[in-house]
Amino acid sequence: MKIKEKELELFINELKEIANQLGVIVRFEKGDFKGGYCIVKENKIIIINKFAPTQKKATILATALKELGIDDLYINPKTRELIDELTED
């Protein structure tokens, strides 16, 4: 799947909004890690390596949101399709 960089950035913003609806904090940090979902002192957090390529950031965020359970949320059909495509593996 090939998505333009600008579209990926908009998609990441949509995913951050979904995380916000779920009460999850999304943080972009530097370090030697891939990223993902975790709980720190009862706070749900998705941490993403800020130096990762944009598509990798989108994939990590989409995967973490699927782990949290987004089936009962209304999500734009195109956004849901992209989430499914990125998390197929």
C-alpha positions as CSV (number, residue, x, y, z in Angstrom):
1,M,0.0,0.0,0.0
2,K,1.4,3.4,-1.0
3,I,0.0,6.5,0.7
4,K,1.4,10.0,0.1
5,E,3.3,11.5,3.0
6,K,0.7,14.3,3.5
7,E,-2.2,11.8,3.6
8,L,-0.3,9.8,6.2
9,E,0.2,12.9,8.4
10,L,-3.6,13.6,8.2
11,F,-4.3,9.9,9.0
12,I,-2.0,10.1,12.0
13,N,-3.9,13.2,13.3
14,E,-7.2,11.3,12.9
15,L,-5.7,8.3,14.8
16,K,-4.6,10.7,17.6
17,E,-8.2,12.0,17.8
18,I,-9.5,8.4,18.1
19,A,-6.9,7.8,20.9
20,N,-8.1,11.0,22.6
21,Q,-11.7,9.7,22.5
22,L,-10.5,6.6,24.3
23,G,-8.6,8.6,26.9
24,V,-5.2,7.5,25.7
25,I,-2.2,9.8,25.6
26,V,-0.1,9.7,22.4
27,R,3.5,10.7,22.8
28,F,6.3,10.9,20.2
29,E,9.6,10.4,21.9
30,K,13.2,9.9,20.9
31,G,15.0,6.7,21.8
32,D,16.0,3.2,20.7
33,F,12.6,1.6,20.6
34,K,9.8,0.8,18.1
35,G,6.8,2.0,20.2
36,G,3.4,0.8,21.1
37,Y,0.7,0.8,23.8
38,C,1.5,0.6,27.5
39,I,0.1,1.6,30.9
40,V,2.2,3.9,33.1
41,K,0.8,4.7,36.6
42,E,-2.7,3.9,35.5
43,N,-2.4,6.2,32.4
44,K,-2.9,4.5,29.0
45,I,-0.2,5.7,26.7
46,I,0.9,5.0,23.1
47,I,4.6,5.9,22.7
48,I,6.0,6.2,19.2
49,N,9.6,6.8,18.1
50,K,9.6,10.3,16.7
51,F,12.4,9.5,14.3
52,A,10.5,6.5,12.7
53,P,9.3,6.9,9.2
54,T,5.8,8.3,8.9
55,Q,4.2,5.1,7.6
56,K,5.8,3.2,10.6
57,K,4.3,5.8,13.0
58,A,0.9,5.3,11.4
59,T,1.2,1.5,11.7
60,I,2.2,1.6,15.3
61,L,-0.6,3.9,16.2
62,A,-3.2,1.9,14.3
63,T,-2.0,-1.4,15.8
64,A,-2.1,0.1,19.3
65,L,-5.7,1.4,18.8
66,K,-6.8,-2.0,17.5
67,E,-5.4,-3.5,20.7
68,L,-7.4,-1.1,22.8
69,G,-10.6,-2.0,20.9
70,I,-12.1,0.4,18.5
71,D,-14.9,-1.8,17.1
72,D,-17.6,0.0,19.0
73,L,-16.5,3.5,18.0
74,Y,-17.8,5.4,15.0
75,I,-14.8,5.8,12.7
76,N,-14.9,7.3,9.2
77,P,-15.1,4.3,6.8
78,K,-11.9,5.4,4.9
79,T,-10.0,5.7,8.1
80,R,-11.2,2.3,9.3
81,E,-10.2,0.8,6.0
82,L,-6.7,2.3,6.4
83,I,-6.4,1.0,9.9
84,D,-7.3,-2.5,8.7
85,E,-4.8,-2.3,5.8
86,L,-2.0,-1.2,8.1
87,T,-2.6,-3.9,10.7
88,E,-3.2,-6.9,8.4
89,D,0.0,-8.7,9.2
